[in-house]
Amino acid sequence: MKFTLSILALFTGLVMTAQTNTYSISFDNAVHHEAIIEATFPDVTSDTVEFRMSRTSPGRYALHEFAKNVYGFQATDSKGNPLIVTRPNPYAWEVNGHDGTINIKYILFANRGGGTYSQVDETHAHLNIPATFMFSPELSERKIEVTFDVREDLDWKVATQLPLVSGTTYSAPNLYYFMDSPTEISNYMLRSFEVDGKTVNLALHHNGTEEEADEYFEKVKKVVLAEKEVYGELPDYDYGSYTFLACYIPNASGDGMEHRNSTVVTSTRSLADGGMERNIGTVSHEFFHSWNVERIRPKTLEPFDFEEANMSGALWFAEGFTSYYTGLILCRAGLSTPKSYVEGLAGTFNYVWNSPARQFFNPIEMSFQAPFVDAATSVDPVNRENMFISYYSYGSVLGLALDLSLRENGLNLDDFMKYVWKKYGKAETPYTIENLHGALNEYAGKSFGDQFFNSYIHKSDMPDYKTLMESVGVVLEQPETAPYFGSYVSMSRDNSGYRILRNTKMGSPAYEAGLDNGDVILSINDKTFVKDQSFDDYLKQFNLGEPLQVKYTRYGKEKTTELVLTPSPDYSFSLMEDKDEKPSEKMLEQRKEWLKMK
């Protein structure tokens, strides 16, 4: 089942009806992570009405099966008489025998505070709406009102993108908007500022000080203003404001999740213990989504399907280009240095550049993998090391290449993003990959656009990064001194050897030697190892290119094989001046424009 109401039609009034579905949620048993949800659905005309828990959530692409944490379901009519309830499938409750009104009540267990699930305890009620509230598909176009029975004894208050009705009652124009509206109920600290007549809020739930909140909010403001500069304007938020719902507490789960007029950003890191610097990257990423994916929206995600996995081939752009801007914005905002930003490009670049997965899937096909990797869980082992590259990372390095390629032609990615914003995002016209291709052709010329899409999006070729980085005075080089093995290895628990903890990478020395995940290396060339010595340090005593005899165990049986170490394929990124090279004036000017250096 797909909801037929698009997010784009939220405020047209064309599909609104007079009826209002009302919900309430209370937290008296918060210490045991339970919430009690009650709801009333009036003026019901169907003999049988189905109530469901969503199977997924806006911003996620995999299934999450929220029904697993619901129990104690009851249904009554307007007079309190119990109704007949049947279960047609694991996600639904069918109710019949009503008198035109159906009241439902159930218990929700909630104990994961991130962007996908809900968490209820005595620190907060952190609610992702699809993980919390049941719905009836046939009543989805009705207005909704929800009352949060806050714990006054814990000084709780409500933060949400839902508009306030009165007290602690909030409304949504329909189910679609309700599902997209995460809510944080806690004793949070609130900071706000105005930008072009719009209000940007930070609702910060943390165990730190007011002074830390002030300092962090200054960083948030810098991110907001730097990202606004990319597009030239903020989006028109539906109720005039945008809210960061930030939970930096020990019982949270690290996450970030974009929504139409708000975002959830969570971390176990406190601001005093590294979060002041490390948490701001999630803020940068998620706020960029208020343009790119919330309004510059792939047609494949519109309307969002709450009943099935959501697959899109455009995530290399929606998530990947957003990831490219995540670090770039921090540099432009003065929250990281050009040196640290440039050198930090290496991790993502090496992951993509050295992956054997490009022989199997292009960026579009990597995006198709999202329902299997987007916080999805399974018990059977997978071969991600060899057949998958995150569309976040893949798109990020392609965004870098496109930006620098455009700059060599007197253009830039900022202006292309503005072009796409005005053509598709501001008008909220969902785009296809063909639309993106056409937009690049219109912006940069057909030859340029065709070459980029045909080589790097529909195929898995890699741009000439060495030349591109040189154009901004950056040295991209391969040291080729460290030995390369081909998988992550750690000392085994019993100190008997080094255990291979992941699938060996195709083409690597370990892979070619026939070593695999789970093998325990006992010795190489009969060289003993030192307790607590890292495997990388152990390998440094051997020469590259020479055959080495490896003793190892597999399933308890001792074996031998021959392995030849090769140089590490990893690259490093450095500013030319840090390598005793002198960048030209043109290079420095290009770098200044790229990083928006003051």
N, C-alpha and C positions, 0 to 999 in steps of 0.2 A: 504494500500500500504506500502510495506517495501522497503527501498533502498537496492539494491542487492550488492552495493559496501561496503565491510567491511573496517573499520578503519585500519585493518591490511594490506590492500592492497594499502594504500595511496601512497606509494612511489615506487611501483614496475614498474609503467609506462605501465602496461599491458592493462589498460583500458582508458588511457588518449587519448583524441582526440585533433585535431588541433584548434577547435573552442574555443573561450573564451567569456563567458557571463560577461558583465561589469555592475557594479552598481556605483551609486553615491548617497551621502546623504548630505543634507545641513540643517542648523539649524538657519535660519534667524528669525524664529518665536519661538525661544527657550523659550522666556518668557511665552508663552502659551503652552509649552510642545509639540510643533509640530515639526516634521521633514518631509522634502520632499525627497522622494526616487524616483530615476529614474533608469531604467535598460534597456539594449539593449541585445537582443538575436538574433545573426545573423545565417544565413544558416539553417533556420528552414524548415524542409521538410514536416511535418504533416500539413494537412489542418486546423485542430483545435488543439490549444495548450492550456493546462490548467495551470493556475498559482494559487498557493496555499500559504496560511499562515500555518505554522506548528501548530499542536495542542498540542505539548509538547516540551521538551527541554532536551538536554543531562545532565544527573545527576538528573533529575526529573523523577518520575514514574507516576504521575497523568496527566490528561488533563488540559490545561490552555487556550485553545481557543483564540489564539492571533489575530485572524481575527476580533475580536470585536472592535479593536481600529484602523481599517483601513477604510479610506473613500476617496472620490474624485478620484477613480480609473479611469485612462484613458489608452487607447492603440492606437498606431499609427503605420503605416508602415514606410519604410525607407524614404519616401517622406513627412512624416508628415500627411498623410491622416488618418482620424479616422477609427478605425476598429470596427467590431461588437463584443460586449461583452455580454455574458449571464452568469447567476449564476446557476450552476447545484446543488450546495449545499451551506451551510453557510460558507464554508472554501475556496471556489474556484471561480475563474473567468475564463471563457472559451473565447478564442479569436480566430476569424477566419477572412478570407478575406485578409490576409497579402500577401506581395510580397517576402517572404523569410526572412524578418527582422521584428521583433516585438519590439517596444519600449513601455515600460509601465511607468506610473507615478502615485504616490498615496501619500496621507498624512497619517502619523502615529501619533497618540496621545500616548505619553509615559510619565508616571509620577510615576514609582515605581523603585527606585534604589536598586536592590538586585541582587540575582543570577539567577532569573528566568525571570524577565521582564526588560524593558528598561526605562530609565529616561532621558528626555531632558529638561534642563532649563538653566539658565545663570550661573550656577556653573559648569555644565559638561554635556556631552553627554555620558551616561552610557548605553552601548548597549549590550544586549543579542541578538545574531544574529537571532535565530528562532523567537523572539518576534519583530523583526525589518524588515527583508527582505523576500519578496516573492520568490518563486522558482517554477520551472517547473520540475516535476518528470522525464519527458522523456529527459531532458537536464541536469540531475544531475551529469553525469560523466564528464562534461566539466570543464576546468579550469575557475576560477573566478578571476576577478580583481575588487577591490572596491576602490573608491576614497572618502575620508572623507573631506568635505569642511569645514575645521575647522574655528572657530571664532578667527581670529587673533586679533581682538579688545579685546578678553578675554584671550589672551596668551595661547590658547589651543594647546596641542600637543597630539599625538596618542600613546597609549600603547596597545599592542595586541600580541598574539602569531603568528599572520599572518606575513609572510615574506614581507619585504619592497621591492617594485618595484622602486619607486622614489617619491620624494616629499611626498605627503600624500596618495599615491596609494599603496595598498597592494594586495597580491595574495593568492589564495588557490588552491591546486591541484584538488579539486573537491568540490561538495556541502557538502559532509559529513564533511570534515575538516573545511570548512567555518562555518557551523552551530555550530561547537564545539569551536569557537574562539571568546570569549567575548572581547569587546573593550572598553577601558576607554579613553575618550577624555576630557582633562581638563588641568589646570595649576598645574599638579602634581609634586611632588618631586621624583627624581629617585635615588635609591641606588643600587649598584651591587657588587657582589664578585664572584670570580672564585673558582670552586671546581672540581678538576680532569679534567680540560679542558672544563668544562661546566660553563655557566654564569647563576647565579641566580639573578633576578632583583626584586626590590620592587618599584612599581610605586604607591606612596602614595599620595592620594588626601585628604588633610585635611586642617583645618583652623589653624593649629598649627605652631610651629617653626621648623627651620632646625635642631636645637639641639634635639628637641623631635624626629624628624625623624631619626637622628643618633642613639639615644638611643634605639628606637624601632627596628631599623634594626639590632642592636647587638643581640637582643632577637630572631629575625627571623633567623639570622645566626646560633645561638645555636640550634634552633629547626631543621633546615636543617641538621646540622652535626650529631645531635643525631639520627635522623631518618635514615640517611644514614648508621649509625652504625648497625641498625637493619638488613638491607639488604646487607650490605657490599659494596654497590655501589649505585650511582644514576642511574636512567633510562637513556637510550640514547634519549635525547630530540631531536625531529625531525629536528630542526634548531639550535641545540646547546645551547638553553637557556630555562629557565623556569621563568615565571613572575607572581608575586603576584600583582593582581589588587585590591588595598586596597582603599576603600572609607569610611572615618570616618568623616561624615558630618551630620548636623542636619536633612537634607531632605532625607537621605538614609533610607533603611530598613535593619534591622539586618538579615544577611544571610551569607552563605558560599556555594560556588558551585565549584566543581572540574572540570577541563578540562584536555586535554591531556598534554599540555605544559604550562598551566597557571591555576590560580584559582581566583575567585572573592571572596573577603572577605569584608563585609560591616557592618557598625554599626553606630548608632546615637551617640555612646559614643566617645568623643574626647580622644586623648591620655592624655591630661592634666586632664581629669575628669574621671579617672578610666579605660580608654581604654588601657593604657600602660600594665596593668596587665590582664584585662578581655578580651581584643580582641585577645590576643596571642593564646588562646585555639582554636579559629577557624583556625588560621594559622597552628597549629599543626595537626588538623584534616584533613584539606583539602590537605596539602602537603603529608600526608601519603597516600592519594588517588592516588598520581602520580604513586605509585606502585599498591596498593590494590584497584582495581576497574577500573583504567584506563588501566593497562596492565595485572595484575592478574584479569582477567575479566570473569564474569559469562557468560556462553554460552547463557543463556536466555536473555541477553541484547545485543547480538551481531548478526546481526547488529542492531543498535538502530532504533526504529520505530518512525518517526516523525508524524505519522498519527493516532496512537492508543496509549492507555495507555501501559506502559511497565511493565510487571510483572515478578518478579524473586523470587524464593524461597531461594536464597543465600544471601539475604541482611543482615541476622544475621552475616554473615562473612564479606561481603564487607563493610557494614556500621558499624556493631556492633563491630567487631574486631578492626576496625579503631578507633572507639570510645574508646575502651579499651586503645589503645596506646595514645590517645589524652592527657590524664592527666599524664600517665606514662612518656611520653616523656618530658613534662614540668618539672617533678621531676628530671629525668635524666639530663636534660639540666641545672639544677640549678635554674630554674625559679619558682619553688615551693619547699617547704621543705618536707622531708619524712613524718613528722607529719601531715602537712596540706593535703598532698596527701592521706595518709591512712585514716584520719578522713573523708575526702571528699568522700570516696567510699560509705558511708552510704546512701546517697540520692538515687543513682541509684540502689543500692542493695535492699533497702527497697521497692522501687517502683516495682521491679520485684518479689521479694520474697513474698510480701504480696498481689500480684494481684490475684484475682479470675479467671483471664482470662486464666491461664495455664490449667484449666480444659477443655477449649474449643479448644485451638490451640497450637501446638508446634512451635518452632522457624521458621521452614520452612513456616508454615501456617501463622504465624504473618507477615513474609516477603511478603506473597501474598496480604496482606492488604494495601500495599504501595499505589496503585492507589487511595485508598479512604482517605488516611491520609497525603500523601506527599504534603503538601501545597494545598491539594484539599479543595474545599469549597462546602457546600450544606446548604439548609435552613431547612431540617428536622432534628430534634434532633437524636442523636446517643447514644449508650450505651458503649462508649469507656472505661469508668471506670471499666466495668465488663467483657469486651470481647476482649480487646486489650492491648498488651504490645508493646511499641516501639521496633522495631528490633534493633535500635541503642542501647538501654539500655539492652535488652535481650542478644544480642550478646556481649555487653561489659562485663557483669557479667560472661558469659560463657567463654570469653577470659581470664578473671582473673582466673577462675577455671582451665582452660586448662593449663595456664602458670604455676601455682603453682603445679598442678598435675604432669606435666612434670618434674618440678624441683625436686620433690621428687624421681624421677627416673633418676636423673643425666642429664636430658635434659632441654629444655626451649622453650618457644614460639618463641623467636627471631630466633632460628635456624630452627624451623618449617616454619616460614614465609620465611626464606631464601630458604628452600627446595622447597616450593611452587613457589617462585619467579623464581628459576632456572628451575623448571619443566614446569611451565605454563606461568609465567609473562614475563620472558626475551625472551622466544620464541614467546610470544603473541599467545598462543594456548588457546582459551577459555575453561574454566573448567565447569564441572557439579558437583553437590553435591556428586555424587558417586566418582568423581575424588578426591575431597577433603578427603573423607573417605579413599580412597585407599592410598592417600599420607600420611595421619596420620598413617595408618597401616604400611606403608613402613618406616616411620621415627621412630615411637615409638613402633612398634610391633602390630601384629594383635589383640591380646587380649586387649591391651590398646585402640587402635583405635575403635574397635567394641564396647567396653563398652561405650566410650564417645559418639559416634554417635547414638548407639541404645538407650541409656538412656536419653541423653540430647538434641539431635537434632531431631530424629524421634519420640521421646516421650518428655514429659514435666517434667521429674524428675529434682530435684535439687541436685547438688553435696553437699558434706559435707564441707561447707565453714568454719565451726568452726575449724575443724582439719587442713584444708588447710591454714587458716590464722595463726594458731598457729605455723606452720612450718617456718614462717618468723617473729615470735615474735610479732604477732598482736592479741589482744584480741577482739573477736567478742561476744558481750553480749547483752541481752535484759533487759534493766533496769526495765521494768514492773511497773513503778510507775505512769506515766502519764495516765490520763483517755483517753480512745479511744471511739470516737463517730462514725466515718465512712463516713464522707463527709466534704467538705469545707463549712464553715458557716460564715456569716458576718452579722453585724448589718444592719437591714433593713433601707431604706432611711428615713422612717418616725419615726424611733426609737421605733417602736411598738414591736419589738422582733428581733430574729436572723433568718435570711432567709437562707435556705439550697440552695446553688448555683450550686451543681452538683448532679448527680445521686448518691444515697447512695450505698456503696460498699457491694456486696453480703457477707452475713455472719457477717456483722458488727452489733453493737448494734442498729444503726439507721435503718438499713435494716430490721433486725428482728422485730423492733418495728413498721414497716409499714410506716416509714417516707420516704419522697421522695423529689426529686428536686422541689423547689418552695415553699415548706411548710415554714411557719413562726412560729418559736417556741416562744410562749408567756411567758411560765414559766416552770420550773421544780420544783416539790414539792412546788409550790406556792412561790418560792424564787424570789424576784425581782432582776432585773439586773441594773447595773450602766451604765449610758450613756458612750459610747466609750470604755466600757470594752470588752476585747476580749472574744470570746466564750470559748477558752481554759482556760482562767482564771476563767470564770464563772463556768465551770465544776469542777474545783478543790475543790469546797466546798462540793461535794457529794462523798459518799463512793463507792468504786468499788464493784461490785457483789450484790448490793442491788437494789430491784425494785424501780423505780422512776416514778412518775406520770408526764406526759408531756402534757401540754396544747399547742395546735398549731392551726393555721388556714390553710385551703386548699381551694382555689378558693373562699375565703371570708367567709367560714363557719368554726366556731370553733369546734375543735374535741379534744379528749384526747386519750392517749395511754400509755402503760407501757414500760419503757426502763431500761435495766440493763447495766451499764457501765462496760467495761472490760479493762484490762491493754493494753497499747499501744503495738502493735506487732512489733514495729520498733526496729532495732538493732543499736548499735553503734560500731565503729571501733576505737581502741586505740592501740598505741604502748605499749607493756608490761611494759616498764619502767615508763610510765605515769600512770600506775595502781598499782605502787609499787610491780610489779612482775619482776623477773629477768630472761630475756631470756637466753637460753643456747648459748654457742659459736657457735654451729651449726646453731641455729636460726639466730643469727646475721650475720653469713657468708652468709646464704641463702638470707637474706634481702639485704645485700650488693650487692650480685650478681643480685638480682631481680631489685633493684632500680639503679644499676650501680653507687653506692655511691663511691665518690673519697676518 
